[in-house]
Every structure is written in C-alpha cells, then in structure tokens.
C-alpha cells in the first residue's frame, strides 16, 4: 500500500494537477481572507473558509477523475488486479494519496488564524475545528469521486459525473425542499430509492432471485407500514435525504460555531461506504 501511495502522490505533483489544486484553493481562500479578515476585520477565519467550498466542486473532480479511469484506459489496471496486494490496500493507497493532496492547502490554512491573532482578536479553537471539518468534507467528496471513477474508463465522464454529483450536493437543501411531504408521496419516493439500491445489488451480484426477494420485502413492508401507520411517512423523504446535505455540518461551525459530532460520524461513515463500494466494483471486474 505504501508503494502505491508514494506512486500516486508523486504522479499528482508531477502532472501538476496537485500543484494547480493547492495553488488555486490557497489563492481563492487568500482573496476571501484578505477581504473579510484583514480588510473588514472579521475575526473568524471559519467564515472565510466557507466561501471556498465552491472550489471543491471543480477541484475534487480534477483529482479523482484519473484515479481508476486512467488505469482502465491504459490497461494498467490489470497490473493492480494481479498485484500481490489486496484490493483494499490498492484503493486505500490511492485514496490516501488524494487525501494528502487535499491536506496540503489545509495545513497552509492553519497559518491564517495565527495571522488574525497577530492583528487582533482571534477564535483559534473554532477556526482550527472548521479547518479539520473542511478537510473531512473534502475527503467525503474524494471518496464519492473515486467510486465514480471506477465506473468508467473515460476521465472526462468521470470528471463530469463527479462534478454533477458534487454540484447536486452543494444545492441539496434547495432540492430537498421540492420533495413531497405527503405520506403517499414519501412512500412512493422511498420505494423508488430502495429499488435503485436493489438494482445496484443485482448489478453487482447478478442474482435475480435475491434481488426479487429484496424488492418484494421492501414493497410489502412499505405498503403494510403505510396502511398501519401512514403518519410514519409524512415528511420522511425530506428528513431522510436532508441528512445528505454534507456541507451543513461544516456551515454549522462557520455560522453558529456549533460542532455536530453526529455529522463527523456521518462523514466517516460515508467515506467508509464509498471506499467499500469502490473495492467491490473493482472486485467484480476482477472476476468478470
């Protein structure tokens, strides 16, 4: 895993993708820092950092688009699939290399609160926690982008799909507001989501019997629950899908200075899930 990590990290900076990402994120944040903290005298760097979330929408796809799609296009993924290293270590090696690239600008950001303190009042605890959560949010986006990269051999498609997903997540609160709130509408939406998940399970296992049983269980369970206690489904979609507004955990710190520990657990859980899905997707291609 260490050899893969070193190779990937070296390639990011030799191809200039890593350098461009670090430079652009630091420059973009530096402009906000100069305007808000140095010129306007606002004491919280965390508020400044919230303006840099938009950079992730473009920067993260640039980092993740080549993680596995380039390997498939160049047929070098066969070397990884036959290497005397577990697929989990291969995936983790690549993921940690990408996380290191994202960590570099965050380490530079650690200097900014100190500059504020040198010029007046600073809230170091809030600022450094926000930097840590900002990094974790970037790691969440990396895990999603890495998974999408395994689904195609085209870097362009990997970039566009990751960009689209991250843009949807950025606008998630607005999208959730359009979801139905009625019990019947929420039940139909829940069945649709479960059907999509079961479709993915079928694609991974090619076991239509298992998929049919899961689909039948979901339909019978939801319909039964709807007729027994329909109140359970009211506003269920907005409550359930609203938790996917990952940026809210970060903005909760920048706006209200409140650390949501459940949000941190959510970040770590999402990272774990998408790393697992990445491994399973590659594992399926190994045996197909």
C-alpha atoms as an extended CHARMM CRD file, in Angstrom:
* protein
*
       288  EXT
         1         1  UNK       CA              0.0000000000        0.0000000000        0.0000000000  PROA      1               0.0000000000
         2         2  UNK       CA              2.8460000000        2.3860000000        0.7880000000  PROA      2               0.0000000000
         3         3  UNK       CA              4.3680000000        1.8930000000       -2.6730000000  PROA      3               0.0000000000
         4         4  UNK       CA              1.0340000000        2.6810000000       -4.3300000000  PROA      4               0.0000000000
         5         5  UNK       CA              0.5760000000        5.7060000000       -2.0900000000  PROA      5               0.0000000000
         6         6  UNK       CA              4.0160000000        7.0860000000       -2.9980000000  PROA      6               0.0000000000
         7         7  UNK       CA              3.4870000000        6.4340000000       -6.7100000000  PROA      7               0.0000000000
         8         8  UNK       CA              0.1040000000        8.1430000000       -6.7670000000  PROA      8               0.0000000000
         9         9  UNK       CA              1.2250000000       11.1160000000       -4.6790000000  PROA      9               0.0000000000
        10        10  UNK       CA              4.2520000000       11.6110000000       -6.9180000000  PROA      10              0.0000000000
        11        11  UNK       CA              2.1100000000       11.4480000000      -10.0460000000  PROA      11              0.0000000000
        12        12  UNK       CA             -0.2710000000       14.1360000000       -8.7800000000  PROA      12              0.0000000000
        13        13  UNK       CA              2.5090000000       16.6540000000       -8.3470000000  PROA      13              0.0000000000
        14        14  UNK       CA              4.4910000000       15.6210000000      -11.4240000000  PROA      14              0.0000000000
        15        15  UNK       CA              1.4030000000       16.0730000000      -13.6030000000  PROA      15              0.0000000000
        16        16  UNK       CA              0.7790000000       19.4760000000      -11.9550000000  PROA      16              0.0000000000
        17        17  UNK       CA             -2.8070000000       18.5450000000      -11.0130000000  PROA      17              0.0000000000
        18        18  UNK       CA             -1.8910000000       18.5780000000       -7.3300000000  PROA      18              0.0000000000
        19        19  UNK       CA              0.0300000000       21.8520000000       -7.6370000000  PROA      19              0.0000000000
        20        20  UNK       CA             -2.8000000000       23.5540000000       -9.5230000000  PROA      20              0.0000000000
        21        21  UNK       CA             -5.3730000000       22.3780000000       -6.9740000000  PROA      21              0.0000000000
        22        22  UNK       CA             -3.3030000000       23.5380000000       -3.9880000000  PROA      22              0.0000000000
        23        23  UNK       CA             -2.4000000000       26.8800000000       -5.5950000000  PROA      23              0.0000000000
        24        24  UNK       CA             -5.9480000000       27.6750000000       -6.7130000000  PROA      24              0.0000000000
        25        25  UNK       CA             -7.5440000000       26.7440000000       -3.3730000000  PROA      25              0.0000000000
        26        26  UNK       CA             -4.9930000000       28.7540000000       -1.3830000000  PROA      26              0.0000000000
        27        27  UNK       CA             -5.2840000000       31.7200000000       -3.7730000000  PROA      27              0.0000000000
        28        28  UNK       CA             -9.0970000000       31.6610000000       -3.7210000000  PROA      28              0.0000000000
        29        29  UNK       CA             -9.1740000000       31.4180000000        0.0740000000  PROA      29              0.0000000000
        30        30  UNK       CA             -6.4660000000       34.0600000000        0.3680000000  PROA      30              0.0000000000
        31        31  UNK       CA             -8.6100000000       36.5510000000       -1.5360000000  PROA      31              0.0000000000
        32        32  UNK       CA            -11.5260000000       35.9480000000        0.8390000000  PROA      32              0.0000000000
        33        33  UNK       CA             -9.1250000000       36.1060000000        3.7910000000  PROA      33              0.0000000000
        34        34  UNK       CA             -7.7710000000       39.4740000000        2.6870000000  PROA      34              0.0000000000
        35        35  UNK       CA            -11.2400000000       40.8940000000        2.0760000000  PROA      35              0.0000000000
        36        36  UNK       CA            -13.0300000000       39.6170000000        5.1790000000  PROA      36              0.0000000000
        37        37  UNK       CA            -10.3820000000       39.1240000000        7.8560000000  PROA      37              0.0000000000
        38        38  UNK       CA             -7.6680000000       41.6520000000        7.0620000000  PROA      38              0.0000000000
        39        39  UNK       CA             -9.6300000000       44.4520000000        5.4080000000  PROA      39              0.0000000000
        40        40  UNK       CA            -13.0560000000       44.1610000000        7.0640000000  PROA      40              0.0000000000
        41        41  UNK       CA            -11.5760000000       42.9320000000       10.3630000000  PROA      41              0.0000000000
        42        42  UNK       CA            -13.8750000000       39.9160000000       10.7470000000  PROA      42              0.0000000000
        43        43  UNK       CA            -12.2700000000       37.7180000000       13.4620000000  PROA      43              0.0000000000
        44        44  UNK       CA            -13.4560000000       34.2730000000       12.2820000000  PROA      44              0.0000000000
        45        45  UNK       CA            -11.3800000000       32.5320000000        9.6050000000  PROA      45              0.0000000000
        46        46  UNK       CA            -14.0280000000       29.7890000000        9.5830000000  PROA      46              0.0000000000
        47        47  UNK       CA            -16.4600000000       32.1700000000        7.8770000000  PROA      47              0.0000000000
        48        48  UNK       CA            -13.8650000000       32.9330000000        5.2210000000  PROA      48              0.0000000000
        49        49  UNK       CA            -13.2540000000       29.2350000000        4.6550000000  PROA      49              0.0000000000
        50        50  UNK       CA            -16.9300000000       28.6270000000        3.9130000000  PROA      50              0.0000000000
        51        51  UNK       CA            -16.5440000000       30.6870000000        0.7430000000  PROA      51              0.0000000000
        52        52  UNK       CA            -14.0350000000       28.1570000000       -0.5800000000  PROA      52              0.0000000000
        53        53  UNK       CA            -16.4990000000       25.2550000000       -0.6660000000  PROA      53              0.0000000000
        54        54  UNK       CA            -17.2690000000       26.1020000000       -4.2830000000  PROA      54              0.0000000000
        55        55  UNK       CA            -13.6560000000       25.2420000000       -5.1990000000  PROA      55              0.0000000000
        56        56  UNK       CA            -14.2430000000       21.6190000000       -4.1820000000  PROA      56              0.0000000000
        57        57  UNK       CA            -16.9190000000       21.2560000000       -6.8690000000  PROA      57              0.0000000000
        58        58  UNK       CA            -14.2980000000       21.7420000000       -9.5940000000  PROA      58              0.0000000000
        59        59  UNK       CA            -11.0910000000       20.7960000000       -7.7880000000  PROA      59              0.0000000000
        60        60  UNK       CA            -12.1140000000       17.4100000000       -6.3790000000  PROA      60              0.0000000000
        61        61  UNK       CA            -13.2210000000       16.0020000000       -9.7850000000  PROA      61              0.0000000000
        62        62  UNK       CA             -9.8500000000       17.0340000000      -11.2070000000  PROA      62              0.0000000000
        63        63  UNK       CA             -8.1050000000       14.9400000000       -8.5600000000  PROA      63              0.0000000000
        64        64  UNK       CA            -10.3750000000       11.8800000000       -8.6460000000  PROA      64              0.0000000000
        65        65  UNK       CA            -11.0800000000       11.6120000000      -12.3840000000  PROA      65              0.0000000000
        66        66  UNK       CA             -7.8160000000        9.8120000000      -13.0840000000  PROA      66              0.0000000000
        67        67  UNK       CA             -7.7080000000        7.5980000000      -10.0090000000  PROA      67              0.0000000000
        68        68  UNK       CA             -9.1010000000        4.4770000000      -11.6920000000  PROA      68              0.0000000000
        69        69  UNK       CA            -10.4680000000        5.5590000000      -15.0810000000  PROA      69              0.0000000000
        70        70  UNK       CA             -6.9340000000        6.2460000000      -16.3340000000  PROA      70              0.0000000000
        71        71  UNK       CA             -5.8380000000        2.8050000000      -15.1660000000  PROA      71              0.0000000000
        72        72  UNK       CA             -8.6900000000        1.2070000000      -17.1420000000  PROA      72              0.0000000000
        73        73  UNK       CA             -7.9910000000        3.2520000000      -20.2670000000  PROA      73              0.0000000000
        74        74  UNK       CA             -4.2710000000        2.4300000000      -20.2630000000  PROA      74              0.0000000000
        75        75  UNK       CA             -4.9640000000       -1.2220000000      -19.2980000000  PROA      75              0.0000000000
        76        76  UNK       CA             -2.6180000000       -0.8320000000      -16.3410000000  PROA      76              0.0000000000
        77        77  UNK       CA             -5.4570000000       -1.8240000000      -14.0220000000  PROA      77              0.0000000000
        78        78  UNK       CA             -4.6140000000       -5.4410000000      -14.8710000000  PROA      78              0.0000000000
        79        79  UNK       CA             -1.3310000000       -4.9830000000      -13.0190000000  PROA      79              0.0000000000
        80        80  UNK       CA             -3.2170000000       -3.7430000000       -9.9660000000  PROA      80              0.0000000000
        81        81  UNK       CA             -5.7440000000       -6.5780000000      -10.1500000000  PROA      81              0.0000000000
        82        82  UNK       CA             -2.9810000000       -9.1810000000      -10.2650000000  PROA      82              0.0000000000
        83        83  UNK       CA             -0.6350000000       -7.4870000000       -7.7930000000  PROA      83              0.0000000000
        84        84  UNK       CA              0.2380000000       -9.3900000000       -4.5960000000  PROA      84              0.0000000000
        85        85  UNK       CA             -1.6450000000       -6.7390000000       -2.6230000000  PROA      85              0.0000000000
        86        86  UNK       CA             -5.2720000000       -6.8190000000       -1.5670000000  PROA      86              0.0000000000
        87        87  UNK       CA             -7.6520000000       -4.5720000000       -3.4730000000  PROA      87              0.0000000000
        88        88  UNK       CA             -8.4890000000       -2.7830000000       -0.2390000000  PROA      88              0.0000000000
        89        89  UNK       CA             -4.8470000000       -1.7400000000        0.1390000000  PROA      89              0.0000000000
        90        90  UNK       CA             -4.7190000000       -0.6320000000       -3.5050000000  PROA      90              0.0000000000
        91        91  UNK       CA             -7.8140000000        1.5320000000       -3.0530000000  PROA      91              0.0000000000
        92        92  UNK       CA             -6.6230000000        2.9160000000        0.2790000000  PROA      92              0.0000000000
        93        93  UNK       CA             -3.2130000000        3.7280000000       -1.1890000000  PROA      93              0.0000000000
        94        94  UNK       CA             -4.8190000000        5.7720000000       -3.9450000000  PROA      94              0.0000000000
        95        95  UNK       CA             -7.3260000000        7.3540000000       -1.5800000000  PROA      95              0.0000000000
        96        96  UNK       CA             -4.7160000000        8.4110000000        0.9810000000  PROA      96              0.0000000000
        97        97  UNK       CA             -2.6240000000        9.9590000000       -1.8110000000  PROA      97              0.0000000000
        98        98  UNK       CA             -5.6160000000       12.0720000000       -2.8860000000  PROA      98              0.0000000000
        99        99  UNK       CA             -6.3660000000       12.9460000000        0.7420000000  PROA      99              0.0000000000
       100       100  UNK       CA             -2.7560000000       14.1190000000        1.1350000000  PROA      100             0.0000000000
       101       101  UNK       CA             -3.1760000000       16.4840000000       -1.8060000000  PROA      101             0.0000000000
       102       102  UNK       CA             -6.2760000000       17.9580000000       -0.1240000000  PROA      102             0.0000000000
       103       103  UNK       CA             -4.4450000000       18.1090000000        3.2210000000  PROA      103             0.0000000000
       104       104  UNK       CA             -1.6480000000       20.3410000000        1.8770000000  PROA      104             0.0000000000
       105       105  UNK       CA             -3.7440000000       23.5340000000        1.4840000000  PROA      105             0.0000000000
       106       106  UNK       CA             -5.4650000000       22.8050000000        4.7970000000  PROA      106             0.0000000000
       107       107  UNK       CA             -2.0780000000       22.7750000000        6.5150000000  PROA      107             0.0000000000
       108       108  UNK       CA             -1.3670000000       26.1490000000        4.9270000000  PROA      108             0.0000000000
       109       109  UNK       CA             -4.7360000000       27.4060000000        6.1970000000  PROA      109             0.0000000000
       110       110  UNK       CA             -3.5480000000       26.7250000000        9.7430000000  PROA      110             0.0000000000
       111       111  UNK       CA             -1.3550000000       29.8240000000        9.4400000000  PROA      111             0.0000000000
       112       112  UNK       CA             -4.2710000000       32.1410000000        8.6790000000  PROA      112             0.0000000000
       113       113  UNK       CA             -5.8460000000       32.1760000000       12.1830000000  PROA      113             0.0000000000
       114       114  UNK       CA             -2.4310000000       32.9870000000       13.6100000000  PROA      114             0.0000000000
       115       115  UNK       CA             -2.1750000000       35.9800000000       11.2780000000  PROA      115             0.0000000000
       116       116  UNK       CA             -5.5780000000       37.1420000000       12.5560000000  PROA      116             0.0000000000
       117       117  UNK       CA             -4.3710000000       36.7420000000       16.1370000000  PROA      117             0.0000000000
       118       118  UNK       CA             -1.2770000000       38.8260000000       15.4000000000  PROA      118             0.0000000000
       119       119  UNK       CA             -3.5490000000       41.6650000000       14.2720000000  PROA      119             0.0000000000
       120       120  UNK       CA             -6.2950000000       41.4300000000       16.8880000000  PROA      120             0.0000000000
       121       121  UNK       CA             -8.8720000000       39.0580000000       18.3300000000  PROA      121             0.0000000000
       122       122  UNK       CA             -8.9580000000       35.5000000000       17.0130000000  PROA      122             0.0000000000
       123       123  UNK       CA            -11.0030000000       32.4110000000       17.8350000000  PROA      123             0.0000000000
       124       124  UNK       CA             -8.4200000000       29.7140000000       17.2650000000  PROA      124             0.0000000000
       125       125  UNK       CA            -10.4690000000       26.7920000000       18.5750000000  PROA      125             0.0000000000
       126       126  UNK       CA            -13.3940000000       27.4110000000       16.2190000000  PROA      126             0.0000000000
       127       127  UNK       CA            -11.0930000000       28.1560000000       13.3040000000  PROA      127             0.0000000000
       128       128  UNK       CA             -8.9670000000       25.0350000000       13.6580000000  PROA      128             0.0000000000
       129       129  UNK       CA            -12.0080000000       22.8120000000       14.1370000000  PROA      129             0.0000000000
       130       130  UNK       CA            -13.5100000000       24.3110000000       10.9730000000  PROA      130             0.0000000000
       131       131  UNK       CA            -10.2890000000       23.5820000000        9.0660000000  PROA      131             0.0000000000
       132       132  UNK       CA            -10.4100000000       19.9620000000       10.2420000000  PROA      132             0.0000000000
       133       133  UNK       CA            -14.0630000000       19.5710000000        9.2290000000  PROA      133             0.0000000000
       134       134  UNK       CA            -13.3330000000       21.2970000000        5.8970000000  PROA      134             0.0000000000
       135       135  UNK       CA            -10.6620000000       18.6630000000        5.2660000000  PROA      135             0.0000000000
       136       136  UNK       CA            -13.0500000000       15.8430000000        6.2320000000  PROA      136             0.0000000000
       137       137  UNK       CA            -15.6690000000       17.2180000000        3.8440000000  PROA      137             0.0000000000
       138       138  UNK       CA            -13.0540000000       17.1610000000        1.1020000000  PROA      138             0.0000000000
       139       139  UNK       CA            -12.3190000000       13.5270000000        1.9820000000  PROA      139             0.0000000000
       140       140  UNK       CA            -16.0300000000       12.7090000000        1.6460000000  PROA      140             0.0000000000
       141       141  UNK       CA            -16.0660000000       14.2210000000       -1.8350000000  PROA      141             0.0000000000
       142       142  UNK       CA            -12.8660000000       12.3310000000       -2.7020000000  PROA      142             0.0000000000
       143       143  UNK       CA            -14.4540000000        9.0020000000       -1.7570000000  PROA      143             0.0000000000
       144       144  UNK       CA            -17.5000000000        9.7620000000       -3.9250000000  PROA      144             0.0000000000
       145       145  UNK       CA            -15.3560000000       10.8570000000       -6.8650000000  PROA      145             0.0000000000
       146       146  UNK       CA            -13.0790000000        7.8210000000       -6.5750000000  PROA      146             0.0000000000
       147       147  UNK       CA            -16.0820000000        5.4970000000       -6.6930000000  PROA      147             0.0000000000
       148       148  UNK       CA            -17.4650000000        7.2290000000       -9.7920000000  PROA      148             0.0000000000
       149       149  UNK       CA            -14.0410000000        6.9430000000      -11.4220000000  PROA      149             0.0000000000
       150       150  UNK       CA            -14.2360000000        3.1400000000      -11.1810000000  PROA      150             0.0000000000
       151       151  UNK       CA            -17.4320000000        3.1020000000      -13.2810000000  PROA      151             0.0000000000
       152       152  UNK       CA            -15.8460000000        4.3830000000      -16.4930000000  PROA      152             0.0000000000
       153       153  UNK       CA            -12.5700000000        4.4010000000      -18.3960000000  PROA      153             0.0000000000
       154       154  UNK       CA            -13.0980000000        7.9740000000      -19.6140000000  PROA      154             0.0000000000
       155       155  UNK       CA            -11.5870000000       10.6860000000      -17.4600000000  PROA      155             0.0000000000
       156       156  UNK       CA            -13.9700000000       13.2190000000      -18.9960000000  PROA      156             0.0000000000
       157       157  UNK       CA            -17.0170000000       11.1840000000      -17.9750000000  PROA      157             0.0000000000
       158       158  UNK       CA            -15.5240000000       10.6520000000      -14.5120000000  PROA      158             0.0000000000
       159       159  UNK       CA            -14.9540000000       14.4080000000      -14.1660000000  PROA      159             0.0000000000
       160       160  UNK       CA            -18.4250000000       15.3940000000      -15.4060000000  PROA      160             0.0000000000
       161       161  UNK       CA            -20.2320000000       12.7950000000      -13.2690000000  PROA      161             0.0000000000
       162       162  UNK       CA            -18.3220000000       13.7800000000      -10.1270000000  PROA      162             0.0000000000
       163       163  UNK       CA            -18.8510000000       17.4740000000      -10.8640000000  PROA      163             0.0000000000
       164       164  UNK       CA            -22.5780000000       16.8440000000      -11.3090000000  PROA      164             0.0000000000
       165       165  UNK       CA            -22.9140000000       14.8900000000       -8.0580000000  PROA      165             0.0000000000
       166       166  UNK       CA            -20.9530000000       17.4650000000       -6.0480000000  PROA      166             0.0000000000
       167       167  UNK       CA            -22.9970000000       20.2870000000       -7.5620000000  PROA      167             0.0000000000
       168       168  UNK       CA            -26.1980000000       18.4890000000       -6.5470000000  PROA      168             0.0000000000
       169       169  UNK       CA            -24.8500000000       18.0590000000       -3.0180000000  PROA      169             0.0000000000
       170       170  UNK       CA            -23.9350000000       21.7510000000       -2.9310000000  PROA      170             0.0000000000
       171       171  UNK       CA            -27.5250000000       22.6520000000       -3.8830000000  PROA      171             0.0000000000
       172       172  UNK       CA            -29.0480000000       19.8210000000       -1.8590000000  PROA      172             0.0000000000
       173       173  UNK       CA            -31.0840000000       21.9040000000        0.5870000000  PROA      173             0.0000000000
       174       174  UNK       CA            -32.8880000000       23.6130000000       -2.2530000000  PROA      174             0.0000000000
       175       175  UNK       CA            -33.5450000000       20.3000000000       -3.9960000000  PROA      175             0.0000000000
       176       176  UNK       CA            -34.9150000000       18.6630000000       -0.8450000000  PROA      176             0.0000000000
       177       177  UNK       CA            -37.4290000000       21.4860000000       -0.4430000000  PROA      177             0.0000000000
       178       178  UNK       CA            -39.1620000000       20.2940000000       -3.6340000000  PROA      178             0.0000000000
       179       179  UNK       CA            -39.7080000000       16.7460000000       -2.3350000000  PROA      179             0.0000000000
       180       180  UNK       CA            -43.2800000000       15.6730000000       -1.4920000000  PROA      180             0.0000000000
       181       181  UNK       CA            -44.3230000000       15.8300000000        2.1440000000  PROA      181             0.0000000000
       182       182  UNK       CA            -47.4710000000       13.6970000000        1.9400000000  PROA      182             0.0000000000
       183       183  UNK       CA            -47.4090000000       10.1340000000        3.2540000000  PROA      183             0.0000000000
       184       184  UNK       CA            -48.2400000000        8.5920000000       -0.1320000000  PROA      184             0.0000000000
       185       185  UNK       CA            -45.6440000000       10.6690000000       -1.9730000000  PROA      185             0.0000000000
       186       186  UNK       CA            -42.9460000000        9.8420000000        0.5770000000  PROA      186             0.0000000000
       187       187  UNK       CA            -43.7700000000        6.1390000000        0.3980000000  PROA      187             0.0000000000
       188       188  UNK       CA            -43.5030000000        6.1850000000       -3.4060000000  PROA      188             0.0000000000
       189       189  UNK       CA            -40.1950000000        8.0550000000       -3.2050000000  PROA      189             0.0000000000
       190       190  UNK       CA            -38.8320000000        5.6340000000       -0.6150000000  PROA      190             0.0000000000
       191       191  UNK       CA            -39.7800000000        2.6560000000       -2.7940000000  PROA      191             0.0000000000
       192       192  UNK       CA            -38.0020000000        4.2920000000       -5.7310000000  PROA      192             0.0000000000
       193       193  UNK       CA            -34.8160000000        4.7790000000       -3.7010000000  PROA      193             0.0000000000
       194       194  UNK       CA            -34.9120000000        1.2100000000       -2.4130000000  PROA      194             0.0000000000
       195       195  UNK       CA            -35.4670000000       -0.0900000000       -5.9450000000  PROA      195             0.0000000000
       196       196  UNK       CA            -32.3890000000        1.7780000000       -7.1730000000  PROA      196             0.0000000000
       197       197  UNK       CA            -30.3270000000        0.2580000000       -4.3580000000  PROA      197             0.0000000000
       198       198  UNK       CA            -31.6380000000       -3.2250000000       -5.1840000000  PROA      198             0.0000000000
       199       199  UNK       CA            -30.8250000000       -2.6210000000       -8.8700000000  PROA      199             0.0000000000
       200       200  UNK       CA            -27.2310000000       -1.8890000000       -7.8860000000  PROA      200             0.0000000000
       201       201  UNK       CA            -27.1500000000       -5.0600000000       -5.7750000000  PROA      201             0.0000000000
       202       202  UNK       CA            -28.3920000000       -7.0390000000       -8.7810000000  PROA      202             0.0000000000
       203       203  UNK       CA            -25.7390000000       -5.4730000000      -10.9990000000  PROA      203             0.0000000000
       204       204  UNK       CA            -23.0390000000       -6.4460000000       -8.5210000000  PROA      204             0.0000000000
       205       205  UNK       CA            -24.2720000000       -9.9910000000       -7.7880000000  PROA      205             0.0000000000
       206       206  UNK       CA            -26.2530000000      -10.8470000000      -10.9610000000  PROA      206             0.0000000000
       207       207  UNK       CA            -28.5200000000      -12.8200000000       -8.6210000000  PROA      207             0.0000000000
       208       208  UNK       CA            -32.0410000000      -12.0130000000       -9.7440000000  PROA      208             0.0000000000
       209       209  UNK       CA            -33.6140000000      -14.3130000000       -7.1200000000  PROA      209             0.0000000000
       210       210  UNK       CA            -32.0150000000      -12.3710000000       -4.2710000000  PROA      210             0.0000000000
       211       211  UNK       CA            -32.9190000000       -9.0640000000       -5.9150000000  PROA      211             0.0000000000
       212       212  UNK       CA            -36.5430000000      -10.1260000000       -6.4470000000  PROA      212             0.0000000000
       213       213  UNK       CA            -36.8610000000      -11.2450000000       -2.8250000000  PROA      213             0.0000000000
       214       214  UNK       CA            -35.4050000000       -7.9500000000       -1.5620000000  PROA      214             0.0000000000
       215       215  UNK       CA            -37.7430000000       -5.9690000000       -3.8200000000  PROA      215             0.0000000000
       216       216  UNK       CA            -40.7740000000       -7.9510000000       -2.6280000000  PROA      216             0.0000000000
       217       217  UNK       CA            -39.8060000000       -7.4900000000        1.0210000000  PROA      217             0.0000000000
       218       218  UNK       CA            -39.3830000000       -3.7160000000        0.5390000000  PROA      218             0.0000000000
       219       219  UNK       CA            -42.7070000000       -3.3180000000       -1.2790000000  PROA      219             0.0000000000
       220       220  UNK       CA            -44.6710000000       -5.4460000000        1.1860000000  PROA      220             0.0000000000
       221       221  UNK       CA            -43.0100000000       -3.7800000000        4.1800000000  PROA      221             0.0000000000
       222       222  UNK       CA            -43.6080000000       -0.2270000000        2.9520000000  PROA      222             0.0000000000
       223       223  UNK       CA            -47.2010000000       -0.8440000000        1.8680000000  PROA      223             0.0000000000
       224       224  UNK       CA            -48.0200000000       -2.6010000000        5.1560000000  PROA      224             0.0000000000
       225       225  UNK       CA            -46.4710000000        0.1960000000        7.2110000000  PROA      225             0.0000000000
       226       226  UNK       CA            -48.3500000000        2.7860000000        5.1400000000  PROA      226             0.0000000000
       227       227  UNK       CA            -51.7450000000        1.2270000000        5.8310000000  PROA      227             0.0000000000
       228       228  UNK       CA            -50.9950000000        0.5050000000        9.5220000000  PROA      228             0.0000000000
       229       229  UNK       CA            -49.4820000000        3.8840000000       10.3800000000  PROA      229             0.0000000000
       230       230  UNK       CA            -49.3180000000        6.3440000000        7.4570000000  PROA      230             0.0000000000
       231       231  UNK       CA            -48.0470000000        9.1080000000        9.7400000000  PROA      231             0.0000000000
       232       232  UNK       CA            -44.6170000000        7.4470000000        9.6780000000  PROA      232             0.0000000000
       233       233  UNK       CA            -44.1500000000        8.5090000000        6.0510000000  PROA      233             0.0000000000
       234       234  UNK       CA            -45.0670000000       12.1720000000        6.4110000000  PROA      234             0.0000000000
       235       235  UNK       CA            -42.0290000000       14.3530000000        5.5940000000  PROA      235             0.0000000000
       236       236  UNK       CA            -39.9280000000       11.1660000000        5.6100000000  PROA      236             0.0000000000
       237       237  UNK       CA            -38.1030000000       11.9500000000        2.3620000000  PROA      237             0.0000000000
       238       238  UNK       CA            -37.0680000000       15.4540000000        3.4110000000  PROA      238             0.0000000000
       239       239  UNK       CA            -35.9890000000       14.2240000000        6.8670000000  PROA      239             0.0000000000
       240       240  UNK       CA            -34.0760000000       11.2770000000        5.4270000000  PROA      240             0.0000000000
       241       241  UNK       CA            -32.4880000000       12.8560000000        2.3660000000  PROA      241             0.0000000000
       242       242  UNK       CA            -31.8870000000       16.1350000000        4.1900000000  PROA      242             0.0000000000
       243       243  UNK       CA            -29.0530000000       14.4280000000        6.0440000000  PROA      243             0.0000000000
       244       244  UNK       CA            -27.1660000000       14.2100000000        2.7390000000  PROA      244             0.0000000000
       245       245  UNK       CA            -26.5690000000       17.9680000000        2.8790000000  PROA      245             0.0000000000
       246       246  UNK       CA            -22.9890000000       17.2760000000        3.9310000000  PROA      246             0.0000000000
       247       247  UNK       CA            -21.9510000000       20.9250000000        3.8090000000  PROA      247             0.0000000000
       248       248  UNK       CA            -24.4090000000       21.7240000000        6.6230000000  PROA      248             0.0000000000
       249       249  UNK       CA            -22.0810000000       20.0880000000        9.1510000000  PROA      249             0.0000000000
       250       250  UNK       CA            -19.3240000000       22.4780000000        8.1070000000  PROA      250             0.0000000000
       251       251  UNK       CA            -21.5290000000       25.5650000000        7.8260000000  PROA      251             0.0000000000
       252       252  UNK       CA            -22.9230000000       24.7960000000       11.2870000000  PROA      252             0.0000000000
       253       253  UNK       CA            -19.4590000000       25.5920000000       12.6160000000  PROA      253             0.0000000000
       254       254  UNK       CA            -18.8660000000       28.6250000000       10.4280000000  PROA      254             0.0000000000
       255       255  UNK       CA            -22.2570000000       30.2190000000       11.1070000000  PROA      255             0.0000000000
       256       256  UNK       CA            -23.2780000000       29.0160000000       14.5600000000  PROA      256             0.0000000000
       257       257  UNK       CA            -19.9140000000       27.8450000000       15.9620000000  PROA      257             0.0000000000
       258       258  UNK       CA            -21.5180000000       24.5000000000       16.8750000000  PROA      258             0.0000000000
       259       259  UNK       CA            -19.7020000000       21.2030000000       16.3180000000  PROA      259             0.0000000000
       260       260  UNK       CA            -22.1000000000       18.4300000000       15.3050000000  PROA      260             0.0000000000
       261       261  UNK       CA            -20.4270000000       15.1800000000       16.3580000000  PROA      261             0.0000000000
       262       262  UNK       CA            -23.1110000000       13.1480000000       14.5870000000  PROA      262             0.0000000000
       263       263  UNK       CA            -22.1170000000       14.9910000000       11.4070000000  PROA      263             0.0000000000
       264       264  UNK       CA            -18.4850000000       13.9410000000       11.8730000000  PROA      264             0.0000000000
       265       265  UNK       CA            -19.6560000000       10.3400000000       12.2830000000  PROA      265             0.0000000000
       266       266  UNK       CA            -21.7150000000       10.7740000000        9.1060000000  PROA      266             0.0000000000
       267       267  UNK       CA            -18.6370000000       11.9720000000        7.2080000000  PROA      267             0.0000000000
       268       268  UNK       CA            -16.5720000000        8.9940000000        8.3480000000  PROA      268             0.0000000000
       269       269  UNK       CA            -19.4300000000        6.6010000000        7.5540000000  PROA      269             0.0000000000
       270       270  UNK       CA            -19.8610000000        7.9710000000        4.0240000000  PROA      270             0.0000000000
       271       271  UNK       CA            -16.1150000000        7.7120000000        3.4010000000  PROA      271             0.0000000000
       272       272  UNK       CA            -16.1390000000        4.0970000000        4.5720000000  PROA      272             0.0000000000
       273       273  UNK       CA            -19.1860000000        3.2040000000        2.4720000000  PROA      273             0.0000000000
       274       274  UNK       CA            -17.7900000000        4.6290000000       -0.7640000000  PROA      274             0.0000000000
       275       275  UNK       CA            -14.3710000000        3.0670000000       -0.2360000000  PROA      275             0.0000000000
       276       276  UNK       CA            -16.1700000000       -0.2640000000        0.2810000000  PROA      276             0.0000000000
       277       277  UNK       CA            -18.2290000000        0.2750000000       -2.8910000000  PROA      277             0.0000000000
       278       278  UNK       CA            -15.0620000000        1.1250000000       -4.8060000000  PROA      278             0.0000000000
       279       279  UNK       CA            -13.4110000000       -2.1070000000       -3.6880000000  PROA      279             0.0000000000
       280       280  UNK       CA            -16.4970000000       -4.1400000000       -4.5820000000  PROA      280             0.0000000000
       281       281  UNK       CA            -16.7590000000       -2.5520000000       -8.0280000000  PROA      281             0.0000000000
       282       282  UNK       CA            -13.1390000000       -3.3960000000       -8.8190000000  PROA      282             0.0000000000
       283       283  UNK       CA            -13.5520000000       -6.8600000000       -7.3130000000  PROA      283             0.0000000000
       284       284  UNK       CA            -16.4940000000       -7.5020000000       -9.6450000000  PROA      284             0.0000000000
       285       285  UNK       CA            -14.3810000000       -6.5150000000      -12.6590000000  PROA      285             0.0000000000
       286       286  UNK       CA            -11.5850000000       -8.8160000000      -11.4900000000  PROA      286             0.0000000000
       287       287  UNK       CA            -13.8330000000      -11.8720000000      -11.6140000000  PROA      287             0.0000000000
       288       288  UNK       CA            -15.9560000000      -10.8660000000      -14.5990000000  PROA      288             0.0000000000
